[in-house]
Amino acid sequence: MIHFPLILGFVAGCVSTYAFVPQVVKIWRERDCIAISLKMYVLRLAGFVLWLAYGAALGSVPLIVSNLLNLLLGGAILVFKLQALGLCPDPKGRFCAERSAR
């Protein structure tokens, strides 16, 4: 039988991770991330790395899985933001709203 804390951890991880999906989809569709804070996403990703390390130290599968997924989704948003700022290659010129607004 699976323990309640393990189930709770997986549910919490799924909900927290899914919270990123609407933002990623919105940025991808609208090609606009002007309102996204670069500092916030850098700090948020640093936090995910620390939570991932903590989960690995504990051997907690829910912490490891959810924070790996959070790193992927949050990392995508950070890449979109860096592309919009011209700090990351954007070969197809998809995220150019901030560069043209300057």
N, C-alpha and C positions, 0 to 999 in steps of 0.2 A: 504494500500500500504506500502511495506517495504521501509524504507529510504535508500538512496544511501550509507551513511556512514556505516550502518549495513552490507550491502552487501559487501562493500569494506573491512570491517573488517574480514568478513568470508573468502573472497578470499585471503586476505593477510595471515590469519591464516593457511589456507589450503596449500598455497605455502610454507610458512615457515616450517610447520610441515612435509610436504612431503619431504623436503630437507634432513631430517634424514633417510628416508627409504633406499636409496641406501647404506649408510654407515652401517646400521644395517644388511642389507642383505649381503653385502660384508664380514663383520666380521663373520657372521653366517656361510656362505658358506666356507670361507677360513680358519676359526678358527685361525685367526691371527689379533692381535690388538697391535702389538709392536709399530707401529708408532703413536698410539693414545696417546694424552697427558692426563694424569690423572688429572693434575691441571686444564687444560682447561675444562674438563667435569665436575669437581666438581664446578668450578666457573659458568659454563653455567647453570647447574642445580639450583644453588643458584639464579641465575638471573631469571630462569623460576618460581621459587617459589615466588620471589618478584613481577614479572609481574602477576602471578596468584592472589596474594594478592591485587595488584592494580586493577586488573579487577574485583575482588570480591567487593572491596570498591566502585567502580564505578557502579557495577551491569552490567558490559559489558559482554554479553554472548560470543561474538567472542574472547575476551581476555581470558576468563575463559576456554572455550573449547579448543582453540589452545594451551594454556599453559599446560593444563592437558595432552593433547596428546604429547606435546613436552617433558614433564616430563617422560612419559612412554617410549618414544623412546630413549631419552637421558639417562634415567635411565638404559635401557637395555644395551646400550653401556658401561656405567660405570660399570655395573655388569660384563660384559664380560672382561673389563680391570682388574677389581679387581680379577676375577677368574684367569686371565693369570698371575697376580702377586702373586697368592697364598694367597690373602687377603680375599677371599670370597669362601665359599664352592663350589666346582666343582665336584660333585659326579661321573660324567661320564668321567672326565678328558678331556673335550673337548678343553679347552683353556689352553694348557700347553706349547705353543711355547716359552714364555718368561722364564718360569722356566727351561726348558731344555737348553736354550741359555746361561744361567748364568755359 
